[in-house]
């Protein structure tokens, strides 16, 4: 959450610049990160046969304002295809 939010709202010396869009920030943490690590055939997307590591946020990380993304609840975390965190309710 914090990485997505910070990428969209630069602080400090970069505060006079426009941050990334929500989509750019999400891609930077998913498909682009997998590509940079040379793992695009294994990760970075939700697809059959790819590594199932994901975090579900309580807000849309592409459309929600950066401050809402930073404070969003995390109702579900999946690692290696197994649920490791789930909020009941």
Order of alpha helices (4+ residues) and beta strands (2+ residues): alpha-alpha-alpha-beta-alpha-beta-beta
